[in-house]
Structure formats: structure tokens, C-alpha cells
Amino acid sequence: MAAISPVKQNWFGSLPPGWQCCKIKYACQIRVQRSSNVDPYLGLEDLVSYAGLSDQWDPEKAKLSTGNGTLALPGDVVFSKLRVYLAKGLVARRPLRCTTELIILNPRGVIADYLNWILKSEAFISYLNTASYGARMPRISPEFLLESAIPVPSLDEQQIISSLIGRKTTEIDDLVKKLERERELLERYRRELIANTVTRGLEPDAPMKDSGIDWIGAMPSHWSLLRISALYDLRSEKVNDRDYPPLSITMNGVVPQLENVAKTSDGDNRKLVRAGDFVINSRSDRRGACGISAQDGSCSLINTVLAPKGSIYNPFFSYLFRSCLLYTSPSPRDL
């Protein structure tokens, strides 16, 4: 590493004894060599924030991507200059053809893995954010990155630190994957529990009969079938969101819309919702979003609002609708 001169600006405060403060330009060189098209392509979409390479990245498929890029050689540190708050970067383990939105650093006096963890640390990312420019596509300049200071311990300490972080983050990633799998299994169990209970009751040995409905299948022989229209009326009265607070229909039920959402000013262009109504979000990308409203309000005209008739136990039918809405999307004409 080149001689280290004192640096006034830093983002990390005081240093442990024996550590130095060094501008990145004294520890790295920027690689600007163009890559050949035979190298696998690395885009920003292939990088995971604060982690590294996406599990979905396939080097063979990446070779088929067309277009020029900057060469990164094994041992280079790749860091995104676009939207630095996403903290995207990695240490190259093979030659790569990188998008020009990535800065390629060739370490000369610091260990690549150590530099990679420094660049993606929250404190450093916050510091870089202060120098980002551009409203829609904020970025930093390579020159600013090179002028930025980093803490530099001895090479032995860098190796120990890098190894520890690598080992611990791998353990954390493995635990996250395990917990995500367990969450998926619990979510599946939850759906099956609701679906089985609302269509088969609490007695597993109760006599059953064919319901004649595909999604229901067999049901307890003493149960009866009714059309939804026997239990609910369709509510279609139009109102405005100034007299009736706007409601959002989510996977977690019916909730008040965020206060920062702008109110409309073109008359009655919302649908009335009364407390106790069951509301279904009819958008195809919101399938399964529904619930019982706890208050009077208004919702989008595309949503289905069901007003209960007489005295029915609304929560039971809420669970029933949720069980089938995960797979089908009723429209008013099906009710």
C-alpha cells in the first residue's frame, strides 16, 4: 500500500491502537478495462443488498447476455455507484463482465474481503448517501469513493476480521433460510387448518356427504349449502372519501388508508363500506386480501362489498371466504 497520509474527514470516529486512516485511492486502483463478451455478465439485479451474489445468478446463462461491460478479475471488489443505500457489492471470484453502474476496485494494500465488508457497512453507506446526486437515480462518483477514508488495521487483523464476518454471516444466512422454510410450513399449516375446519367442522369422524362443489369437496352430512346471496347483500352505493374515510383492503384485513395518501376531488367515486361489512379486494394481484370492516368508510369501486343479512356469525364466514379466496377470485356475478 502506498504511504498513508493523515486524513481529516472520516465517518468512523476514533480508531483502535495500531490502526490507520487511509483514503481508498491509496489502497486500490480503479479497473476500467473493457471485458470480452465471453465473460458472464453481472448486473445490479444479480446482487443482493448487504450480501453479495444472488442465488439465482447462473454464470452459463449470464454468458449469453449481450452488451459491453467492465472487466472484473478474481480478487477485485465490485461496488455499485447507483443507489448506494442498497449496499450492493462483492468480491469477484472469476472474470466478470460488469455493468457500467459498478465500480471495479483492484486492492493493492488491503484484503479484498475486508474492503468489501467496509464498503457495505451501514456507517459507510450512510456516509456515501450524503454525497449522492440525482433525484431519480441517485449515485456517487468514483472520484468521491476514492477520496473517502477507511480504517485500515494490519493485514493479519484484516484477515481475522474478514474470516469472522464471513463465517458469522454464513451462519446467519443459513438460519434465515431455515426460519423462512419453517415460516412457509407454518403458513401452509395455517391455511390448511382454516380450510379444513370451515368446510369439515371440528369432528373428524362426523358422517360426511358430497357437497357437489369442487373446492369444498365432502362436508358434514348435517350441514347445508347456501349461496352467498342468501347471507349477504351486495353494497354498491357510491360515496366520496371526504365524507367516508378511505379504507385499504389488505392481506391483513380492512385497515384505514395511510393519511399521506391524497384524497380525491372528483365527486362520489368510491364505494360505501359499513362497519361489519365483508370486503374483498378484487384486484388480481391482491388475491386473498379481504376482511371485515371495523368502521364505516369507503373503498375502491372495483372491490366487492358484502353487507350481512340478519344475524349471522360474520367471523366464521370471514375464515371461509379467506380459505377459498386464496385459490379463486369471486366476482359479483358469482355471488
N, C-alpha and C positions, 0 to 999 in steps of 0.2 A: 504494500500500500504506500502511496506517496506520502510525503511528510504532512503531518496533520497540524493545521494552524488553528488557533483558538477561534471559536465561533460564538458570537454574541446571542443570536437568536436560536432558541430551541423550544421544543414542545414537551420535553420530558423532565424538566426540573433538574435537581441535583443528581449526581452520578455516584455509584459505589466507588470505593478506593480502587485505583488502578485502571478504571475505565477512562476512555477518551471521547471527546465530542468531535465528530468528523462530518464534513459535507459529503453527500453521496458522490459528487463528482470526483472526489479524491479516492473513492473506493471502487468505482465502477466506470465503465465506458459504455456509451450507448451504441448498440449494434444497428446499423442501417442497411446492411446488405440485403439485396432482394433475394427471395427464395425461389428455387426452381419449382415447377408445378408438380413434381413427383412427390414432394413432401406433403404430409397430411395437413389439412387446413385447420386452424384454430381460430374460432370466432368468439365474440363476447358471450354468445348464447351457450358456448361449451364450458363456461366457467361458472362455478358456484360461489356465491358470496362468502367470504371469510374461510373458504375451504380450499378449492382448487378445481381440478378437472371433474366434469360431470361424469357420473357412472354411465350416462347414455352415449358418451363420445366413443365413436368407433373409428380407429385410425384408418382402416381399409376404406370405409365409406368417405372419410374425410379426404382421402387422396383423390376422390372423384370430384370434389368441389373445384370449380373453376375460379380463375381470378388470381391476381398477383398478391404477394404478401411479403412481409419482412421475415428474414430468416432468424430463427432462434435455435441455437445449438445446445446440446446437452450441458447442463450446468448454468445456463443463462436464467435470469429471473425475468419473468414476464409480468407486466403490471398494466392494468387498464387506466388510461388517462381520461376516459369518458365516464361520467357519473362515478367519481371516486368513492362516493359514500357506499357503493355496492361492494367495495373491497374485493375486487376480482384480480387474481394473480396466481402464479405457480412457478415452480422450478422445472424447467424443461428437462425431460429425461430422454428425449430423442429429437432429431431435427424436426422443426415445425415451420409451417408457412402461416404466419400470424397476420391477422387483420391489422391495418394501419392504426387502429384505435388502441393498440397495445404498444407499450414502450418496452424495448428489449434491453436489459441491462446485463452486461458481462462483468461479473465481480472479479476484482483483481486483488483485493486485500481483505475481503470479508467472505465468510462461508455463505454460499448461495441460500441454503435453507434458513440461516439466521436472518439474512436480508429479507427473504420472503415473509417471515413472520413479523419482522419490524414494519414492513410496508403495509401489512394487513392488520396491524394493531389498531384498536379503536382510537387511541390517542393520536396516532399519526394520521389516520383517516380524517379525524375532526380538524386537525391542523391543515391538511390539504384542502378541505372543504372551504376554508376561509379564502383560498386563492383561486377557487373555481370561477370560471367566467362563462357566460352564455346562459340565457334563461331556459330555453327548451332542452338544450343538450349541453349541460354544464361539463366543463372539462378543465384539466390543468395543462400547463405547458411542460414539455420535457425539461426546459431550462429551469423552471421553478423547482421541479423534482430534484434536479442535480444540485441546485443550490441549497436544498434542505439538509438539515443536520440530523444525524442519527447517533445514538450511543454505541460505542464500539468497545467491547471487552477484548481480552486476549483470544487468540484462535482456539485455544483449549476450552475456554469458557463458552465461546460461541458454539462449539461442537456439543458441549454438555447441554446447553440451553436448547439447541435445536433438537437434539435427540429426545430430551424430556418432553418438549411441546409436541413433537411428532408422536411419541408413544401415548401421551395423555389424550391428545385429540383423536387418535385412532380408537382408544378405549371409549371415549365419549360418543364417537360416531357409531360404533358397534352397539352401544347401549341405546342410542336414539333409534336405530333400526329395529332393535328388539322391542322397544316400547311402542314404536309405530305399528309393528306387527301385532302386538298384544292389543293395541287400541282398535285395530281393524277387526280382530277377532271378537272383541267386546261389542263393537258396533254391530257386527253381524249377529251376535247372540241377542242383542237388544232388539233388533228388527224382527228376528225370528220369534222371540218371546212375545212381542206385541202382536205380530201377525197370527201366531198360533192361539193366543189367549182370546183375542177378539173374534176369532172365527170358529174356535172349538171349545171355548169355555174353560172352566177350572178342573173339570173331572175328566181325566184321560181315559177312563173306562166307560164313559157315558155312551149309550147307544147312538149311532151316527146314521145319517142319511145323505144321499147325494143332493147337493144344493142346486145342481144344474147350472151353476155359474163357474166358469173356468178358474178364476182367480181365487174363489172361495174353496172349491172342492167339497169335501164332506163337511157336514156341520151337525151339531147335536140334534137328535130327532125331535126334541120338543121345542126347538127354535123355529121361527117363521121368517120368511123373506118379505121385505117391503122395498118398494122403490124409494129413493131418496126424497122424491117429491111428496111422499106421504108424511115425511118427518120435517121437511124444510120447505120454505118458500124462497124463490129467487128474489133477491132485493136488487132493484135496478134504478132506484131514484138518483138523479144527478144532483150534486151539490158542489160547492166550491170549498177550497182548503183554507179559506179565511174564516168561514163560519164553523167549519168542521175540521179539526186538526188532522193533518195528513198522517197516514199510518203506512208502515212498511211491512210487507208480508215476507217473512224470512224463514229459514230452516229452524229457527228458534221460536217461531210463533209470530204473532202480530204485535209489533212494537211501534212506539211513536217515531216518526221520521226525525232525522237529525235536524237540529234547529238552524244549522247553517245552510240547509237546502232552500233555495229560493222558492217563494210562494208564486202561484200562477196569478195572472190578472186578466184572463180571458173568459170569465164567467163560470157557469156550472159545468166543469169538465172533469169532475171526479164522481165516484160512486159512494153513496151513503153507506156507512157501517155503524150498526148499533152495538152497544155492549151485549155480549152473549152471542153475536153472530159468528158463524164459522166462515172464514175467508180463505180462498185458495188462490195462490199465485199462479196465473195461467201461462206465464212465460215458459217456453220450453227449456230454457237454461236455468230455471228455478224450480224444477220438478221436485216435489216433496216439501216445498215451502208453503205452510198453511198454519192455521191455528184459530183459537177462539179469542175474539177481541175482548179486552177488559174494559173498553171505553168506547164512547161514541166518537166517530171520526169519519175520515174519507180515505178512499184508496183509488188506485188507477182503474180506469174504465175496463181494462182488459181482464181484471181479476173477477173471480166468481164469489159472490157474497150470498151465503145461505142463512136465512132467518129461521130459527127453530119454531115449529108449530107446537103449541100447547106445552105440556110438561114432559120433556124428555131429558134424559141424563146426558147432557152435552159432552162431558169429558170422555165417555165411552165411545161415542161416535167420532170424536176427535182422534182417538187412537185408531179406530177402524179406518177412517179416511187416510190417516198417515200411512197405515200399513199398505194400502193399495196405491196411494199416490206416488209411492217410491217407484212403482212399475208402470202405472198408467196415468194419463192426464185427462180427467173428465172435462168435457165441455158442457155448457148449459143444456144443449140438446140431448145429452146422455142422461140427464137427471130425471 
